[in-house]
Amino acid sequence: MEKYIIAVDMDGTLLNSANRISERTREVLQWLIDEGHYVVPATGRTRILIPEEFSVLQGVKCGITENGAVVWDYDKNEMIWRKPMPEGIVSDIFKDVQESGISGWIGEAYTKGIAYADAADREFVIAKADKLEKTFVDYFLDRHEFVENLAGRKDILDCSEKVNIYFDNLDNSRDLREKWKDMEDVAVTTSISGNAEFNAAGVDKGVGLAMLRSRLGIDRAHVIAFGDNENDLEMLEAAGIGVAMGNAKQYVKDVANEVTGDNDHDGVAEFLEKYFERI
């Protein structure tokens, strides 16, 4: 059997609404790894923020993180592809949001696998935990490095590969993405309601997948990718088989080759069980 890359988005795809990976899905993925295939997390998260329960899978060799800005070789614990944002851009993004006068936003920056956030935002999330989505609270308080005045930490921001800005008002997220989407130095996308994600221009999960495929010597026809949101579009198009989740945005389903069940009903496992039983 030819080896496949199975690239799987995390939020809204592999993770269900409770931010968990079901036992059925874990069993299917472990079976595929044991059969010699490459199961690859393909996420907007940085490496440290990939859910710990994903680590129960034995034999995961590679990861596509930060929307394709970093590709990891886990066996060697090294980055085999990394594209940081241009110097000064992340500071400009933070400054733009600060000067807009908008309240109710939180920022984070990803640098070489580490997730940085502002210490003041940590206190804000703790204080407002009962009014925020539990999945976000758990995500934000877990495994971040909290620093004072993140927006002023050029030593962190100038070597970041990605920055996230979360808004409690969806219109603010949309407006910020619209303002920056035509800037030639950055790529702008979103993965969950209310966030705006920035990478260097030319970076997306499709690029990360192509880098990994070249490294492993895997033909495009032997790549299956799963996703649900805007930041998955290029990856689905770059795969031999792009699979949209049942809960995916309609425009994601429109570019996919296949549509499977939703993330609360084992959509990833459903497709893989059927596909690998018939080849």
N, C-alpha and C positions, 0 to 999 in steps of 0.2 A: 504494500500500500504506500502511495506517495505521502510524504509528510505535508501536513497543512499548518498554516498559521491561523489560529482562531483568535482574532483581536476583539476584545470585549470591553465596551465602555462600562463604567461603574454606576454612576448616579442615574437612576431611571431605567437602567438596563439590567445589569447583573444584580444590583441592590434593589430590594423591594421597598415598599413604602416605610418599613420600619428600619431601613438601612441594614438589612441582613441579606445573606446569601442562603437560599434554601438548601436543605440537605440533598434534594434531588439534583439541583444544579451542581453542587459540589461533587457529587458522585459521578455525574456525566463528565465534568471537566477533568477529574482525576483519572477516569478511565481513558480519556483521550491522551492525556499526558503519558500514561503508562503504555499506550499504544505507539508512542514516539512522536506525537504531534506537539506543536508549540502553542500553548495557551498563554496569551499575552494580555495583561491589563493595558487598556488603551484609554487613558483618562485625562481629564483636565487637572486632576489633583497632582501634587508633587509626590515623590516616592514615599516620604514619611507618612503621608495621609492616606495611602491605600489601606482600606479596612484590614484590621488585624486578622479577621477570620479568613481573608483571602490567603493568608500565609499558611493555613492548614493544608493547602494544596502542595504536594511534594513534587519537585521537579520543574517548577516554573523558572525558566532560564532568562527571560527578557521582559522588559516593560517599556511601554510608550507612555510618557507622562507629560504633564503641563501642555496639553494640546499638541504634542509632537515636538515641543522645544527640546526635550531631553529623551534620549533612548538609552536604556540601561542594559548592560550585560551583567546579570545577577551573579553568575558564576565567578566572574572576575571582579565584581563590585566596582565597575567602572562605567563612565558615560562613554558610549561609542558614538554619540551624536549630541551636540549641545549648541543651541543658538540663543545667546542672550539678547536682550533688547538693547538698542543703541543707548549709549551713555547720556543721561539727562532726561530721557523720555519718561521714565517712571516718576521721577520728581515732578515733571510737568503735568502728568496726569493727576497726581495727588494735589498739586497746587490748583489745578483747574477746578477740581471738585470742592476744595476748601474755599476758593474765592467765589464760587457760585452761591454760597450762603445756604446751600441745601443741608438740612439736618437729617438724621436717621440713616447714616451710611457707615459702613465699616470696610476697611481696606486690608488686604494681605498681599505680601510679596513672596515669591518663590525663588530661592537661590540655591543652586547645586543640591537639590533634594530637601532643603529645609524650608519650612513655612514660617514666615515672620509676620507678626501682627503687633498692633500697638497695645501697650499695657492698659491704657485708658479704655480701649474697646473691650478688653477682657473684663474689666470691672463693670462696664455697661451691660455686657451680656449676662453676667452673673446677676446683676440687679434686676434685669428685665426678663430673666429666664422663664418666668411663668406666663409671659405674654408673647414669647417667641416660639417658633416651631422647635420641638424637642430635637429633631434630627439635626437642625442647624446648631443648636446650643451644644449638643454632644460633639459635633464636628469641630466647632470653633474652639472649644475649650480643651480638646484632645490633641496633644502632640504638636502644638504650635510653640514657637519661641517668641515670647512677649518682650518687647523692648520699649523703652521710652522714646516718644516722638519718632515713630517710624517714618513719617513723611520727611523728616530732616536727616535721616540716616543714609547719606549718599554712599557710604561704604557698602551698604546692603543693596540699595536700589540700583546703583550703577552696574551691578553685575547680576541683576535679576533676569530670569528668563520669562517670567509671567507676573502680572499683577491682576488681582480680582478686586472689584468694588461691588459691595452688596448694598442695595437700597431697600428700604421698607416701602417705597413708592415705585411701582413698576414704570410709571411714566419717566421718572428720573433716570432709571437704567436705560430706557429706550432713547431718551434725549442724549445721554452721554455717548452711547454707541453711535448714534446718528452723527454727532458732532465730530467724532474721531475716525469714522469708517473710511474716509477718503484721504487720510493722512498717509503719505507714502512710506513712512518708517514703521508703521504698526499694522498688525492684523487685529481686528476686533470681532468678538463673537459672544455668545452666551450659552449657558448649559442648564441653568435653572431660572425660575421666575425671579426677576429683580436683581440679577447680577450682570455685570459687564466685565468681560475678560479681554486682556491685552497681551499680545505676544509680538515678537519682531515680525516685520513684514515677510510674507512668504512662508510663515510657519503655520502648520495645521496638522491634524492627525494623519491625513493622507501622506504628507511629506515624511512624517515619522515612520509610518508603515512602509513606505517605499525604501527608506534607509535600512530598516530592519530586514525587509525582504531581500534586498541586495546582499546584506551581510550574511544571511542564512542560505542564500542561493535557492530561494523558493519562488517558483513561477507564480505570476499573478492569479492564474486559474486555480491555484491551490491556497487561496486566501479567503477566509470567511470573516466578515466584520459585522458586529452588532452595535446599534446605536439608537438614540431616541430624540436627539435635539440638534440645534444648529451647529454646534462644534463637532458633530459627527459626520456632517455632510461629505466632506472631502474624503474621509476614511471609507465611507460606504462606496463612493465612486471609485476609489483606488483599489478596492478589493475585487476579486473574481466574483464573489457573491456578497452583496451588501444586504444585510437583513435589518429591517426596521422593526422595533418593538410595537406591540399593539397599542401602547400608550404614547407612541411617538407623535410629534407634530406632523400634520398632514404633508407639509413640504418635505419632511424627511422620508415619509412613506413614498412620496412621488419619485424620489431619486433611487430608492432601494430596488433591488431585484426581487426581494421576497419580504413578506410581512409575517411575523410570528405572534404568539400570544403576548400579553402584557407582562410587566415586571413583577406583578403580584401573583401571576399564574405560571411561573416557570417558563417564560417565553424562550429564553436561551436554550434551556434543556430540551424543550419541545422540538425546536428546530434541529438541534444536533442529534438527538435520538433518531429522528426520521432520516436525516441526511446520511449519517454514517452507517445506518443499517442497510441502505440501498446501494452503496458503492462497493 
